[in-house]
Amino acid sequence: MANGLTLENIEIWKGDTLLVAFDDTIHPGEVFSVMGPSGSGKSTLLAYLTGTLPLEFKAQGRVILNGRDVTDLPTMDRRIGLLFQDDLLFPHMSVFENLAFGLRPGGTRTDRSERVRSALRAIDLPDAGDRDPATLSGGQKARVSLMRMLLSEPEAVLLDEPFSKLDSELRDQIRTFVFDMAVERALPVMMVTHEPADVQAAPGRILDISASR
Ligand SMILES: Nc1ncnc2c1ncn2[C@@H]1O[C@H](COP(=O)(O)OP(=O)(O)OP(=O)(O)O)[C@@H](O)[C@H]1O
């Protein structure tokens, strides 16, 4: 069985309309771009992968992650991380607590706080643990959100327009950070975007979802 995120004969239907058809494997370290007009089913596909497809849709097919069939597992057990454009940090928690929230259960208190401290260093915010998230810049918030998702140790990552709220310079910077991380950690990534520059920078294939069915 291949490593990566395999979407095996996936079909998503809304009533009698086939919205999405997909049958492929996203390889470890590949950032697979999904484009398509508004309403073409991009977010619906991601919802299916995280196990949060609204009841209005019907789906068939299997989702296999690193050889493990996760199709019928609850969201938390799939090990599929999701990052979207309005990924808000919890305002009543410090940056440190926001990151700690992402950690998987287990480990001693000391281990857990060392992991958060090391995460803060990895995003170049070693002294920001005590800060209120509202005091961070847009790019800093984006890095904390990304790191909170990574601390849950996903085996695959889904990005839904994750850079669209950032100005262009910051966008380039965060995009590079995310793509490098995917390659370094050998994570399969599916990225929904409207932005040609995101697609151009992504190390992977491109799908126009409206042409897939
Ligand atoms: N909860 C829902 N119940 C019923 N229909 C829905 C629901 N969510 C989305 N839809 C419909 O399903 C279709 C696909 O929507 P989806 O959000 O996946 O599109 P999208 O490609 O992500 O669009 P955008 O680029 O605008 O985000 C659209 O026709 C939309 O109106």
The ligand as a Gaussian input file, in Angstrom:
#p B3LYP/6-31G(d) Opt

LIG

0 1
 N      -24.228000      22.729000       4.084000
 C      -24.595000      22.737000       2.797000
 N      -25.819000      22.282000       2.455000
 C      -26.239000      22.286000       1.171000
 N      -25.479000      22.714000       0.152000
 C      -24.267000      23.177000       0.420000
 C      -23.749000      23.207000       1.748000
 N      -22.499000      23.725000       1.709000
 C      -22.240000      24.000000       0.412000
 N      -23.297000      23.675000      -0.371000
 C      -23.371000      23.774000      -1.837000
 O      -22.508000      22.795000      -2.391000
 C      -21.829000      23.312000      -3.531000
 C      -20.310000      23.271000      -3.298000
 O      -19.949000      24.191000      -2.270000
 P      -18.451000      24.378000      -1.794000
 O      -18.478000      25.267000      -0.595000
 O      -17.812000      23.043000      -1.646000
 O      -17.800000      25.137000      -3.027000
 P      -16.346000      25.779000      -3.170000
 O      -15.797000      25.270000      -4.463000
 O      -15.555000      25.519000      -1.939000
 O      -16.706000      27.315000      -3.299000
 P      -15.892000      28.664000      -2.850000
 O      -14.728000      28.769000      -3.778000
 O      -16.894000      29.736000      -3.040000
 O      -15.492000      28.462000      -1.410000
 C      -22.381000      24.713000      -3.748000
 O      -23.424000      24.597000      -4.669000
 C      -22.907000      25.112000      -2.385000
 O      -23.965000      26.021000      -2.504000

